[in-house]
Amino acid sequence: METLKEIVVISGKGGTGKTSLVAALASLFIDKVMVDCDVDAANLHMILSPERIIRESAFSGGKKAAIDLARCTGCGVCRDVCRFGAISSDFIVDQLSCEGCGACYLFCPAHAVNFSPHTAGHWYVSDTGNHARFVFAELLPGEDNSGKLVAAVRNEARVEAESMGKRLIIIDGPPGIGCPVISSVTGTNLAIVVTEPTPTGVHDLERVIALANHFRLRAAVVVNKCDINPSWLAAIKEYCDAGNHTFLGEIPYETAITEAQRAGKAIVDYNPGCDASNAIRAIHTKLQSILEEI
């Protein structure tokens, strides 16, 4: 791999085993930078256990209003124009209710409203040992603009990869098909879609594949807990064949994965000889070949 490549691991819903797979790939790949773009519920750091924070920054997703009571005349115009009920009778702005539209700021005759950038979260660049870099972020409760935070995190990951001469970025993407997912997959080289052999798993898989197709992104499918329903596993394989989607591999149900999560380790490190670890190593081998092609 001569140029920097980015792969993103996504799923139609939470709880499919996406982060467990990413943690295992982080252990198996050497020349890489890891990124957790699930900023609404970041948890990859619980397994990668960063040793130290190298760099961090506050993230501003937009502006919020605050009323300067010393200048406020109590005319009530701000409350009249606020469509979100964010301003109390004593002219205190509820920061969780404020949507940052700026109407109160624009219409206040006394110019008593401050409309300033608002901290919505933080991103971090960390060291996980052996000069490995891990970039992650946390969106504060009740905040939005997670898509913009994802973009910021990915940008920092590219900066780290280029400065360290790394050739691969592995992204733990958020679940679903919303704005943060779109921000996670845009411009990547490959999307690995993790699903389960159930009716809802197939439905969610189809939605995520449709998203990948929309952005002309190559997708590869991994079925987790593949042995819980053989008929639906067969249906997923048929779906991949019919749509010319790469079937990357299948991971059997394994209680050791839960034990590894409790221990804060990747399954390939916690129990390298179990069936799930063997399956993930086979996925890793196939993935290496795909990365050489794209």
Secondary structure per residue as TSV (DSSP state, phi and psi in degrees):
chain	resnum	aa	ss	phi	psi
A	1	M	-	360.0	102.5
A	2	E	-	-85.2	-30.5
A	3	T	S	-108.5	160.2
A	4	L	-	-67.8	128.4
A	5	K	E	-124.3	150.9
A	6	E	E	-125.3	128.8
A	7	I	E	-118.6	142.4
A	8	V	E	-123.3	134.9
A	9	V	E	-105.9	119.5
A	10	I	E	-132.0	173.1
A	11	S	E	-156.3	160.6
A	12	G	S	-74.0	-22.1
A	13	K	S	-151.8	169.0
A	14	G	T	-75.6	157.3
A	15	G	T	86.2	11.4
A	16	T	S	-84.1	-10.6
A	17	G	S	103.6	14.7
A	18	K	H	-58.6	-50.6
A	19	T	H	-67.8	-34.5
A	20	S	H	-63.1	-39.6
A	21	L	H	-66.4	-43.3
A	22	V	H	-61.4	-42.8
A	23	A	H	-61.7	-38.9
A	24	A	H	-67.3	-42.8
A	25	L	H	-63.9	-34.0
A	26	A	H	-61.7	-34.1
A	27	S	H	-75.8	-33.4
A	28	L	H	-84.5	-37.8
A	29	F	-	-80.1	143.3
A	30	I	S	-100.4	-56.4
A	31	D	S	-88.6	77.8
A	32	K	-	-149.5	163.5
A	33	V	E	-121.6	133.9
A	34	M	E	-98.7	143.5
A	35	V	E	-137.5	134.4
A	36	D	E	-108.1	106.0
A	37	C	-	-97.2	5.8
A	38	D	-	-84.2	68.6
A	39	V	T	-69.7	-20.6
A	40	D	T	-74.2	-25.4
A	41	A	S	-151.3	61.3
A	42	A	-	-66.3	130.8
A	43	N	-	-144.5	0.3
A	44	L	T	-62.7	-29.3
A	45	H	H	-64.6	-20.8
A	46	M	H	-68.2	-24.8
A	47	I	H	-98.2	-42.4
A	48	L	H	-73.6	-22.4
A	49	S	-	47.8	70.0
A	50	P	-	-58.2	135.4
A	51	E	S	-77.6	-33.8
A	52	R	E	-157.6	152.4
A	53	I	E	-89.9	120.6
A	54	I	E	-85.4	-40.3
A	55	R	E	-152.0	144.5
A	56	E	E	-148.3	158.8
A	57	S	E	-155.1	148.6
A	58	A	E	-76.0	149.6
A	59	F	E	-116.4	129.5
A	60	S	E	-107.4	115.2
A	61	G	E	-86.5	-6.5
A	62	G	E	163.6	-160.3
A	63	K	E	-114.9	153.0
A	64	K	E	-130.4	154.3
A	65	A	E	-92.0	149.2
A	66	A	E	-147.0	134.1
A	67	I	E	-97.4	128.0
A	68	D	-	-81.3	102.4
A	69	L	T	-64.5	-22.0
A	70	A	T	-71.2	-24.9
A	71	R	T	-103.6	-15.8
A	72	C	-	-68.4	134.0
A	73	T	-	-97.7	-4.5
A	74	G	-	74.1	23.3
A	75	C	-	-70.1	-25.4
A	76	G	-	87.0	3.1
A	77	V	H	-59.5	-41.3
A	78	C	H	-60.3	-39.4
A	79	R	H	-70.6	-32.4
A	80	D	H	-68.3	-38.1
A	81	V	H	-89.4	-13.4
A	82	C	-	-76.1	118.4
A	83	R	S	-91.7	4.4
A	84	F	S	-115.9	4.3
A	85	G	-	60.4	33.7
A	86	A	-	-88.1	-7.6
A	87	I	B	-112.5	123.8
A	88	S	-	-78.3	173.6
A	89	S	T	-65.3	-24.0
A	90	D	T	-100.3	19.4
A	91	F	-	64.3	42.0
A	92	I	-	-105.3	131.1
A	93	V	B	-88.8	123.2
A	94	D	-	-77.1	112.2
A	95	Q	T	-67.2	-25.8
A	96	L	T	-76.2	-31.1
A	97	S	T	-85.7	-25.6
A	98	C	-	-66.2	126.7
A	99	E	-	-97.2	2.3
A	100	G	-	70.0	29.7
A	101	C	-	-74.3	-26.2
A	102	G	-	84.7	5.5
A	103	A	H	-61.9	-43.9
A	104	C	H	-63.1	-37.1
A	105	Y	H	-65.3	-41.3
A	106	L	H	-73.1	-35.3
A	107	F	H	-99.5	-7.8
A	108	C	-	-65.5	116.1
A	109	P	T	-69.1	-22.2
A	110	A	T	-94.9	0.0
A	111	H	-	52.6	44.5
A	112	A	-	-97.8	1.7
A	113	V	E	-100.3	123.2
A	114	N	E	-89.3	132.5
A	115	F	E	-126.1	91.4
A	116	S	E	-120.8	157.9
A	117	P	E	-54.4	140.4
A	118	H	E	-118.4	130.1
A	119	T	E	-72.5	118.9
A	120	A	E	-107.0	-11.4
A	121	G	E	176.3	-170.0
A	122	H	E	-142.6	147.3
A	123	W	E	-119.2	153.6
A	124	Y	E	-135.6	140.8
A	125	V	E	-110.2	122.6
A	126	S	E	-126.8	165.0
A	127	D	E	-110.7	124.7
A	128	T	-	-103.5	13.9
A	129	G	S	99.4	152.5
A	130	N	T	55.5	35.6
A	131	H	T	59.9	26.3
A	132	A	-	-88.3	137.6
A	133	R	E	-107.9	142.8
A	134	F	E	-136.9	124.8
A	135	V	E	-113.8	129.1
A	136	F	E	-148.2	171.5
A	137	A	E	-149.1	163.7
A	138	E	E	-136.0	122.2
A	139	L	E	-86.7	132.8
A	140	L	-	-68.0	152.4
A	141	P	T	-56.1	135.1
A	142	G	T	81.8	-1.0
A	143	E	-	-91.6	158.3
A	144	D	-	-120.4	-157.1
A	145	N	-	62.8	32.9
A	146	S	H	-64.2	-27.6
A	147	G	H	-62.0	-39.9
A	148	K	H	-67.8	-36.6
A	149	L	H	-67.3	-39.4
A	150	V	H	-58.6	-44.5
A	151	A	H	-61.0	-39.3
A	152	A	H	-66.0	-41.5
A	153	V	H	-64.7	-44.9
A	154	R	H	-63.0	-37.6
A	155	N	H	-63.5	-42.5
A	156	E	H	-64.9	-35.9
A	157	A	H	-63.9	-40.5
A	158	R	H	-64.6	-40.7
A	159	V	H	-59.5	-45.4
A	160	E	H	-65.2	-43.7
A	161	A	H	-62.1	-43.7
A	162	E	H	-69.5	-38.8
A	163	S	H	-69.8	-28.8
A	164	M	H	-99.8	-1.2
A	165	G	T	73.5	24.9
A	166	K	-	-78.8	153.8
A	167	R	-	-115.6	1.2
A	168	L	E	-145.4	135.4
A	169	I	E	-117.5	125.2
A	170	I	E	-109.1	121.4
A	171	I	E	-109.2	126.1
A	172	D	E	-89.5	102.4
A	173	G	E	-84.7	165.6
A	174	P	E	-77.4	161.7
A	175	P	E	-80.4	164.0
A	176	G	S	94.1	-159.0
A	177	I	S	-135.0	18.6
A	178	G	S	-82.1	-167.9
A	179	C	H	-55.3	-47.4
A	180	P	H	-64.1	-30.0
A	181	V	H	-69.5	-44.7
A	182	I	H	-59.2	-42.3
A	183	S	H	-65.8	-29.1
A	184	S	H	-76.9	-35.5
A	185	V	H	-91.9	-23.0
A	186	T	T	-60.4	125.1
A	187	G	T	82.2	3.0
A	188	T	-	-81.9	168.0
A	189	N	S	-92.6	-27.1
A	190	L	E	-155.4	137.2
A	191	A	E	-110.0	123.5
A	192	I	E	-97.8	115.7
A	193	V	E	-100.0	118.1
A	194	V	E	-96.4	129.2
A	195	T	E	-139.5	178.6
A	196	E	-	-126.7	153.0
A	197	P	S	-81.3	70.0
A	198	T	S	-138.4	163.7
A	199	P	H	-57.3	-44.0
A	200	T	H	-69.2	-33.0
A	201	G	H	-62.6	-42.2
A	202	V	H	-66.6	-41.9
A	203	H	H	-59.8	-46.7
A	204	D	H	-66.9	-36.9
A	205	L	H	-59.4	-44.7
A	206	E	H	-61.8	-39.3
A	207	R	H	-65.9	-43.0
A	208	V	H	-69.4	-39.5
A	209	I	H	-62.4	-39.5
A	210	A	H	-61.2	-38.6
A	211	L	H	-63.7	-45.7
A	212	A	H	-61.4	-41.6
A	213	N	H	-62.8	-38.5
A	214	H	H	-59.3	-38.0
A	215	F	T	-95.0	11.4
A	216	R	T	54.0	44.5
A	217	L	-	-106.9	129.7
A	218	R	-	-66.6	135.7
A	219	A	E	-121.8	142.9
A	220	A	E	-127.8	142.6
A	221	V	E	-110.3	134.9
A	222	V	E	-122.4	130.0
A	223	V	E	-102.8	116.9
A	224	N	E	-91.9	152.8
A	225	K	S	53.8	44.5
A	226	C	G	-63.2	-23.4
A	227	D	G	-93.1	5.8
A	228	I	G	-81.4	-18.3
A	229	N	-	-156.6	88.1
A	230	P	H	-58.1	-34.4
A	231	S	H	-67.3	-39.7
A	232	W	H	-75.0	-28.4
A	233	L	H	-61.8	-43.9
A	234	A	H	-62.7	-38.2
A	235	A	H	-64.1	-38.5
A	236	I	H	-66.8	-40.9
A	237	K	H	-64.2	-40.0
A	238	E	H	-64.4	-40.0
A	239	Y	H	-61.7	-42.5
A	240	C	H	-65.3	-42.5
A	241	D	H	-62.2	-44.6
A	242	A	H	-66.1	-35.7
A	243	G	H	-96.1	4.0
A	244	N	T	58.6	39.9
A	245	H	-	-99.2	135.8
A	246	T	E	-65.4	124.8
A	247	F	E	-91.3	105.7
A	248	L	E	-80.0	-30.7
A	249	G	E	159.9	177.0
A	250	E	E	-135.4	142.3
A	251	I	E	-119.1	123.4
A	252	P	-	-72.4	159.7
A	253	Y	-	-63.1	132.2
A	254	E	-	-146.2	116.1
A	255	T	H	-65.8	-22.3
A	256	A	H	-64.6	-23.4
A	257	I	H	-65.7	-41.5
A	258	T	H	-63.6	-40.5
A	259	E	H	-63.4	-39.9
A	260	A	H	-64.3	-38.9
A	261	Q	H	-62.6	-43.0
A	262	R	H	-64.9	-31.2
A	263	A	H	-84.7	-6.4
A	264	G	T	70.3	37.6
A	265	K	-	-133.0	157.8
A	266	A	-	-73.7	147.1
A	267	I	H	-61.3	-33.4
A	268	V	H	-70.6	-18.7
A	269	D	H	-94.8	-35.8
A	270	Y	H	-72.9	-44.6
A	271	N	-	-142.8	78.4
A	272	P	T	-65.3	-17.2
A	273	G	T	-96.9	-1.4
A	274	C	S	-75.9	165.3
A	275	D	H	-62.1	-38.0
A	276	A	H	-64.5	-41.8
A	277	S	H	-63.8	-42.0
A	278	N	H	-62.0	-40.4
A	279	A	H	-65.9	-40.6
A	280	I	H	-69.1	-36.2
A	281	R	H	-64.3	-36.0
A	282	A	H	-65.9	-38.8
A	283	I	H	-63.4	-41.9
A	284	H	H	-60.7	-43.3
A	285	T	H	-62.7	-45.3
A	286	K	H	-66.5	-36.2
A	287	L	H	-65.6	-37.7
A	288	Q	H	-60.2	-41.0
A	289	S	H	-65.3	-40.2
A	290	I	H	-64.8	-40.8
A	291	L	H	-65.0	-28.7
A	292	E	H	-71.6	-22.8
A	293	E	H	-86.7	-30.0
A	294	I	-	-97.0	360.0
